[in-house]
Amino acid sequence: MTKRASPFKQTRWSLDDLFPSSESPAFKQALEDQEKVVREFEGLRSELTDSISSPHFLEIVAKLEELHKLRSRIGAYAELWFAEDTQNQAAQTLVGRLQQMDADIENRILFFSLWWKEIPDSVANRLLEASGDYQYWLERIRTLKPFTLSEAEEKIINIKDVTGMQALVTLYDSITNRFTFKVKVGGKEKEMTRGEIMSYVFQPDPNLRAGAYQELYRVYANEGPILGQMYQTLARDWRNEEINLRGFKTPIAARNLFNDIPDDVINTLLGVCRQNVGVFQRYFKVKAKWLGIPRLRRYDIYAPVAKSSKQYKFEVAANMVLDAFEQYDPQFAEMAVRVFQKNHLDSEVRKGKQSGAFCADIIPGLTPWVLVNYNNQAEDVATLAHELGHSIHDMLTSHHTAFTAHPCLPLAETASTFGEMMLVDKLLKEESDEGVRRDMLFKQVSDSYATIMRQAFFSMFEQQAHDLIHQGAAVDDLSKAYFENLKTQFGDSIELGDEFQWEWVSIPHFYHTPFYVYAYSFGQLLVLALYQQYKQEGDAFKPRYRQILSAGGSEAPASLLKTAGIDIHRAEFWQGGFDVIKDLVSQLEAMPVKE
């Protein structure tokens, strides 16, 4: 493997490639430039006519893209500054200020999308023929025509979101990221962040696992009524806008159209998931045998089956991930290294830092920023591979416009999940610790559960919760519905503690991006199919995979995936992913359980 210049250290990221600070001359100049471009764009309104020439139309679109890039850099700086410390009042204030500014800008440039949706098909087709890489983005705007309101109404929605939905989401983050948790470890009580406490659910000690989960949901349950009310308000806001005003048939239909995934595809996907609950229930029963207990508790789902508590220092983990990428394609490793070299990775664990992990792709050509909370566990190594996989995906799309570079949500999970699978393959080949190897074999199925079935049932709960809230359900009613959701998912394979009824208020995606989560199920089942092709075809597969990643958001997902021989409308395709998992579970069932 390639020797890398210097060891990788856990660090706080640098935002200097965006701006040195919110008070810097560069940031203030960007705000001035943004206002200047908005005014210039507003001056072009009268030139948008049915007779506009294709070259002039593209000049106007390019001006809009220039503005989009400016707004993305400015907004990303505020969001990333807030993510690194959600208790930073200056960052909180800047986020709120920019949200208000963005709403004003959206209203001032709204005339373009409204005009584009309303022009005759003959005019649109003429302009689309000459639109190059902008074409798919422009086509997507026109699909929203049936759900678009008048200019005045659209402006009101943009304004109300600032002090409504967006403000609630920021408040949710501020409240939950200040939570601290206390767990006894080695006889001593330790105070920790969510990222730190979650590392204990992967530990061999069953009492420690139980204590971590119980403390986690004790804290969330204490604030559950307030967090639940926030969710109710967000769900009502979503229904008011997407169904009552825009006319979508169901709450999830709005997300599906945004993702350019037909409703029937998602219905089929979730239906196949429901039909396969028994696959993972079999897995949980096998795992109980390996753990030497009659039935798994919910606390034990991610327990190691061997008494291995091996930890991975950050430097080791980083090199493991990069080596796995390099074995597949050296260029993939080079792109991931860029995140480290640019100091765009925040891997430290700190109080106030946003929990979880994400990759932020700002604009084409700018190295993405990655946030993880690294705790030296095998799971953290996989998370690092996942998020760096996102960054590779984003860099592969940098030749597209700012409007067509980023893939839709379901396809956005492709490279990240593929990256995890590359890491697992490498570790299985090279790991000499028998306990770790056995754990990893179980982990393949465990990860499939977490990414497919868990997320699918999250999505089913979201749909049910939005309907229940519309019918007047209280927060406690939502908790009961969520608990029933868990019972259906686990059947008799899992013993559930009552505290898990509050798990739903701890899921940020429910608040941040309604109906996002099915993207994980979609992406994981898709990657199982792609990875099987890779294992069968070897190097012949690689150009096709790169083509899928490099397309970004420049093509409809269904047509793009046809290049890989995948028809997402067919239940058989989704079942194929479960068949792979079934085979893994059968292998585990056939393994002799060691005393």
N, C-alpha and C positions, 0 to 999 in steps of 0.2 A: 504494500500500500504506500501511497505517497506520504513522505514525511512532511509534517506541517510545522511552520516556522516557530510557533510559540505555543505553550500550553493554554488551554481554554480555562478561564476563570469565571466563577459566578459573579456577575456584575449587574448594576443598574444600567439600563440603556442610555444612550445619548440621543437627544432630539435635535442636535445641532444641524443635521442635514435638512431639517425643516426650518427651524429658527433657533437662535441662541437662547431667546427668552421672549416672553410676551411683551416685554418693555424694550426690546431691541429695535434699533432703527430698521432692520430688515423686516420685522413683523409689522411695524407701523407702515412701512412702504408697501408691503403686500396688501394691507387694508386699503391704502390709497389707490393702488393699482386695480384692486378689485372693483372699487367704486367707479373708477375711470372706465373700465371695460363694460360695466353694467350700463353706464350712460351711453357709451358708444353703441351697445347692442340695442338699447331702447330707441336710438335714432334710426335704426334700420327697419322699424315696424312698417312704415309706409311702403317699403320696397318689397314686402311680401305680397305678391299678387299672383294670379294664375298664369300670367305671362312671363314671370321671372325666368331668366336664363339659368341653365344648369350651373355654369361656372360661378355666377353671382350667388346662387343658392348655396353652393358649397363654401363660398367665402363667408357667408352668414353662419353656416353650421360650424366652420372653423373658429369663428369668433366666439360662439357659444362654448366650444370645447376649451378655448383659452380660458374663459371664465370658469368653467368646470374645474380645470386644473388648479387655478388659483384658490377657489373655494375648498377644494379637497385638501390642499396643503395647509391652509389656515385652520380648517375644521379638524383635521387629523392631529395637528399639534395640540389643540385644546383637549381632544378626547384622550390622546396618549398621555399627556401631562396629568390628566385626571385619573387615568387608569393606574399610573405608577404610585399615586397617593390620593385615594378617594376622599381623604379628610382635608386635603389642601383647599382652603377656602378661596384662594386666588384662582385656582384651576376650576373650582365649581362655578365661580362667578363668570369666568371667561367662557365656559361652556354655555351657560345661560345667555350671556350677551351675544355669542355667536349664533345661537339658535334663533334668537330674535332677529338678528341681522340676516340670517339665511331665509327666514320666512319673508322678510321684506324683499330680498332679492328674487326669491321664487315668484312673488307676486308681480314684480316688475318685468320679469322675462317670460311670464306665463303665456303671453300672447303668441309666442312661437309655436308651442305644442298645440295650442287651441287652433291656430291657423292650419297647421299641418294635418290635424285630424279632420278638418272640415273641407279641405279642398277636394275637388272631384278626383275620382280614381285615375282618369286619363292624365291629369296634371301630375298626380303623385307618381304614377308609373314612369312618366317621362323623366322626372327628377331622380327617381330611384335607380334607373338604368345607369346614371352617371355618378352615383353616390359612393362607389367604391366600398371601403371598409365600414362606412357609416350605414350601409344598406340595412343590415339586420336590425340595428338600433332604431332606425327610422320606421321600419315595418312594424316593430313592436309597439311604437307609440300609437300607430293607427289602430292596432287591435284594442286599444283602451277607449276608443271613441264611444262605444255604447255606454261606458261607465263614467264618462266625463261630464261635469256640470258646467254651468255658465262661468264666465270669467270672474264675476263678482263672488259667486259661491265658492269657487276654488280658492280665491284669495282669503275668504273668511276661514276656510279649513286650515290653510297654511298658518294663519295668525293664531287660531285657537290651539293648534298643536303645541306651540311654544309654551304656553302656560297650562296646558292640559297634559296630553300624553307624554311629551318629552320631559316635562318637569317631574311627573310621577316616576318615570324610569330613572332619572337622575337621583331622585329622593330614595327610591328603592336601593340603588347602588350604594348611596351614602350610608344608609341605615345598615344594610347587611354586611358591608365590608368593614364596618367598625366592630362587628361582633367578635368577641373573644370567647374561647372555650377552655374549660379546665378539666384535665384528666390526670388520674394518678398513674404515673409511669415509674416502675421500680420503687414503689412505696412513697414517691414524692409527687405532689400535685404540681402539674405544669400548666402554665397559661399559654395558649397557642392560637394561631390564625386558623381559618377554615382549611387552607392548603396543608397546614401542618397536621391538623387532626385527621384529615382524610388519609394521610399516609399510614395511620394506624389500622385502618380497616383491611390492609393487606398483610398484617403481621400474623405470625403463628399463634400468638397468645389469644385464645377465644374470649377471655375476660376483657382483654384490652380492646379487642374489636367491638365487643358489645358496649363497653364503656364509651368508646369514641362515638358510635352511632347514637347512643342514648343521650350523650351530652350535646351532640350536634343538633338533634331535633328537640331537645329540651329548650335550647336557646331559641330556635326558630319558632317553636310552639308558643313561647312566651310572647313573641311579637306576631304570632300567627293571625290574630284577629285584625291587626292593622295592615299587615302585608296582604292578607286576604281581601280586605276592603280595597286596597290599591289595585289588586288584580281585577276585582269586580268592576271597578271604574274603567280600567283599561279595556276590558271586554265589552262593556257598554259603549265606550267610545268607538271601538272597532265596528260594532254592529250599527251604530248610528250612522257612521260614515259609509262603510262598505255595502251594507244591505239597504238601510232606510234611504240613504241619499243616492248612492251610486247604482244600486239595483242588482248587486250580486245575489245569487240564489242562496248561498250558504257563506258563513264566515270564512271557511277555508278556501273557497273558490277564488277569492281575491289574491291569496298567496299563490295559488296554482297558476293563475294567469300571469302574475308577475314573474314566476319561474318558467313560464312557457311550457308547463307540463299539464296536459289535459286532465280534467277531473277524473275521468274513467281510469287513467293510469294510477293515480293515487288510491282510488277506491280498490283497484285490483291489488296493488301492493299491500295495502293494509289488510285486505281480505285474506291474502295468502299468509300474512303474518299471523292472523288470528287462527288460521287452520293449522299452523305449525307450532302452537304453544307446547304441544307434547314433546317436541324435540328437546327443548331446553329443560323441561320438567324431568325427562330421562337423565339429562346431564346432571342436574342437581341431586338426583338420587344416587348416581354413581359417585359424585363427589362426597356425599354423606358417608358412603362406605369407606372411601379413602381416609376420611377424617375420623372414622371410627365412631360415628354417632348415628342414631336411628333416623334422624331427619335434620336437614339443614335449617338453621335459623336464618333470617334475613341478614343477620350480622355476618354470616359465614360465606356469603356468595363469592367474595373475592379472597377468601382465605387460601394461603398456600397449602398444597396437599402434602408437602414435605416440610420438615423442620429446618428449612433453609431461610436464613434471614440476611442473605447476602445483599450488600449495598454497593452502589456504584457511585464513585466520586464523579463530580461533574466533568472533569477533564476526560476521564475514561469514557463516560457516557457520550460525550460529544464526538470523540474519535470513533466509538462503536457505530454511531449513527452515520457519520461521514464515510466510514469504510463500507458500510452496507450500501449506501448510495453509489459509491465509487465502483463497487463490484458490478452493479447494474449498468451504470453509465458514468464515466469520469466527469462529464460535464454537469451531471446532477450534483455531484459532490462539490464541484467548483462553485456552483450557484449557491449552495447551502453555506459554504465557507464565507461567502460574501456577507452574509448576515452577521457573522462573528467579526469579520474584518471591519465592517462599518460601525460596529458597536450598536447594532440595532436589536440586540437580544437582551431582554430583562429577565434574568433567571433567579434573582434573589427571592428569598422569602422575607417579607416585611409586614409589619402591622399597617393596615390601611391600604395596602396594595390590592388591586382587584384580584379576586380569587379565580381559579381556573386557568385557562390558556387560550390564546388566540393569535392569529397572524393578521396584521393590518396591511393590506395592499393599498397604497395611496394613489399613485398615478403611474402609468407605464414609464419604465426607465429608472424609477426610484426604488432602491432596494427595500423590500418590505420590512416592517418591524414585527418582532415576535415576542410575546409575553408568555412565560411559564413560571410556575412556582415549584422549583426543583428541590426535592427532599431526599435524593439519593436512593430512591426505590426503583425497582424494575419498571413499575408503572410510569415513573417519571421519565425513564429513558424512552419508553414508547411514545409518551406525550411529546417529547422533544422531536422524535422522528416525525410524528404527525404534523406538528406545526411547521417544521422545516420543509416537509413535503408540500404544504400550502405555499411556502415561499418560492419553492422551485416552480410550482404551477404558475404562480404570478409572474415570475421572471420569464417563463417560456412564452407568455402572452404579451410581452412588452412591445412587440412590433405592431400591435393593434392600436386603434384610437382609444382615448380615455373612456369612450362610450361603449366600446366593444371588447375591451381587454378582459374584464372580470367575468368568469363563468357564472351561470345561474347557481343558486344554492345547492341543488342536488348534485350537480357536476363538480361543484367546488370541493367536495369531500373526496374526489377520486384520487388525486395525487397524494393527499395526506394519509389516507388509509392504505394505499399501495405502499407508501413509504414505511409504514408500520410493519407490513407483511414482509418487506425486504429485510428489515431489522430482525424480525423473528426467525426468518430463514437462516440468517447469518449466525445468530446466537445458538440455534439448534445444532448447527454444524460445528461450532467452535467451543461451546461451553462444556467444560469437563466435570463440573459439579453435578452429580446425578440428581440431587434434590432440585437444583435450579432447572435442569432439563425437564424433569417431570412436571414441575410447576409451569414451565413454559408451554408444554403440550396441553395442559389444562387451560392455560391462559388463552390459547387460540380460540377455544370454544367460549371461554368467559368473555373475551373481548367481542366476539360475535354476538353474544347475548346483549352486552352493554350497548353495542352500536346498532343492532338491528331490533331485537324484540323490545328491549327497554324503551328505545326511542319510538317505536311503533305504538306502544301502549301509552306513551306520553302523548303522542299525536291523537290517539283515540280519546284520551282524557280531555285534551284541549277542546275537541269538538263537542264532547259532552258538557264540559264546564261552560262553554259559551252559550249552549242551549239552556242549561240550568239557570244561569244568571239571567238570561232573557225571561225565564219563567218565574224569577223572583227568589231564587235559592239564596240562603244565607251562607256565610263562610263555613260554618260547621257542616252544612249540607254538601259543600264541595269536598271537604275532608272525608266525609263518609263515602262519597262517590269515588274519590281517589283510592280509598282503602278497598273498595269493592273491585276496582280496576286491578289492584295488586293481587287480590284473591283469584281473579279470573286468569291472570297472567301466570301465577305460580301453582294453582291447583293445590294438590295435597303434598307437593314436593318441598314446600317451604313453610316454616313456622314464622308468623308475622308478629312483631311487637306493635302495640297500639300507637307508639310514637311515630310510626311511619305514615300515619294518616296526614302528617304535616310536611311530608317530603315535598309536596308540590309547590309550597311557597318558597322553597329553596332553589328552584330551578330558574336561573336568570333568563333563559331563552323564552319562557312563557311571558315574561314581562317585556323583554327587549324586542323580540321579533316573533310575534304570534305565528304559529304553524310553521316555524322553521324546522322543527326536530325531525320530521319525516325525511329530510335531506340526508340524515345519517343512515337511516335504514336503506334508502335508495342507493346512497353511495357505497355502503358496505356490500350489499348484494351485487351491485354492479362490479365492484372491484373483485369479488370472489370469481365472477365470470371472467373478467379480464386476466386475473392472475392465473387462472386455470389455463387460459390461452397461452400465457407467457411460459408456463411450465411445460406445455406440450410443444410449443413452437420455438422457444429460445429466442435467438437474435432476430428471427424473421418477424417476431411480434413487435419489436421495439419501434420501428417507424410508424406503425399504426397507432401505438399508444402515444407516441410523441405528437402525432397529428391530432389526436383527441384533446390532449392537454393544450397544445399550441393554439387551438381554435378559440380558446377563452369563451367569450360571450358573443362571438361573431356569427353563430349559426344556431339554429333550433336544436335543442338536445336530442329530440327523436331522430332527426335526419343525421346529425353528427354520429350518433351511436350506431346507425345502420352500417357505417364504415367498418365497425367491429362485428358485424353480423348479429346485432342485438335489436330485438323488437320489444320495446318497453310496454307495449299494449298487451302482451301475452302473459297470462298467468304462469305459463310453463317456464318463461324466462326467470321470473322471481322464484319459482319453485326450485329451479336449478341451483340457486344459491343455497337454499335450505338442504338440498340433497348433498351438497358438499359438507355441510355441518353435520347432517345425519351420519355420514360416513365417519367423521371424526368421533362422534359420540359412540358409534358402534365399536370403533377401535378402543376407546376408553373402557367400554363395557367388557371387552374381551381381555383386557389387561388383568393379570392376577393381582389382587390387592395384597400388598405386603403388610405383614403384622408389625 
